[in-house]
Amino acid sequence: DTGVSQNPRHKITKRGQNVTFRCDPISEHNRLYWYRQTLGQGPEFLTYFQNEAQLEKSRLLSDRFSAERPKGSFSTLEIQRTEQGDSAMYLCASEPGLLYNEQFFGPGTRLTVL
Amino acid sequence: AQSVAQPEDQVNVAEGNPLTVKCTYSVSGNPYLFWYVQYPNRGLQFLLKYITGDNLVKGSYGFEAEFNKSQTSFHLKKPSALVSDSALYFCAVSSKAGGATNKLIFGTGTLLAVQP
């Protein structure tokens, strides 16, 4: 399968714990995005990488959130001291570094904070 | 600020009938518009996009969309609905063109239910 993959698919954690999600983009795509989707809403942009550089972060991304993309390959999204409001689907998408291309989404990681 | 509106939470249509899922947008500058579909427990799948050119854009699975600049709309259409088209549909606009970040701004989604 050459699509975008995300792990884990589901994560249940207790409030206050730290969690980390991983995204493996399509190999030749140099752009990578993270989005968050809550029930009944469309995905909301969190952050964007071009290769290993994090070029934009949403105001939604509080200090408890951090994302990395070492070596411009896979990316991780970490949430520290999780809160119940962090419960959502976290989506990763990758895109070729060309103008106007569509983004290819992974299946998402569903986070439940108890 | 850019925004997308999908005025219908749900659209019901009988199999074999034409379907329309509505989308309106607000952007400064030229809009770059996308439709995605989401099936249960699966990621978003790209259907089609409008960048420039013909106002009628054809995409995957027999879907098409009509760009109307004067009405700032980008409605999704299909001449004959299938039960398997039942899913959640999202309209999105790209925030910026020209090689910089292409983050998408999504509408709230429209649930399409096709009855056999």
Chai-1 contact restraints between the chains, C-beta under 6 A:
chainA,res_idxA,chainB,res_idxB,connection_type,confidence,min_distance_angstrom,max_distance_angstrom,comment,restraint_id
A,Q41,B,T108,contact,1.0,0.0,6.0,A-B,restraint_1
A,G42,B,F90,contact,1.0,0.0,6.0,A-B,restraint_2
A,G42,B,F106,contact,1.0,0.0,6.0,A-B,restraint_3
A,G42,B,G107,contact,1.0,0.0,6.0,A-B,restraint_4
A,G42,B,T108,contact,1.0,0.0,6.0,A-B,restraint_5
A,G42,B,G109,contact,1.0,0.0,6.0,A-B,restraint_6
A,P43,B,F106,contact,1.0,0.0,6.0,A-B,restraint_7
A,F45,B,K103,contact,1.0,0.0,6.0,A-B,restraint_8
A,Y48,B,T101,contact,1.0,0.0,6.0,A-B,restraint_9
A,Y48,B,K103,contact,1.0,0.0,6.0,A-B,restraint_10
A,E56,B,T101,contact,1.0,0.0,6.0,A-B,restraint_11
A,L99,B,G99,contact,1.0,0.0,6.0,A-B,restraint_12
A,Y100,B,I51,contact,1.0,0.0,6.0,A-B,restraint_13
A,E102,B,F46,contact,1.0,0.0,6.0,A-B,restraint_14
A,E102,B,K49,contact,1.0,0.0,6.0,A-B,restraint_15
A,F105,B,G43,contact,1.0,0.0,6.0,A-B,restraint_16
A,F105,B,L44,contact,1.0,0.0,6.0,A-B,restraint_17
A,G106,B,G43,contact,1.0,0.0,6.0,A-B,restraint_18
A,P107,B,R42,contact,1.0,0.0,6.0,A-B,restraint_19
A,P107,B,G43,contact,1.0,0.0,6.0,A-B,restraint_20
A,G108,B,G43,contact,1.0,0.0,6.0,A-B,restraint_21
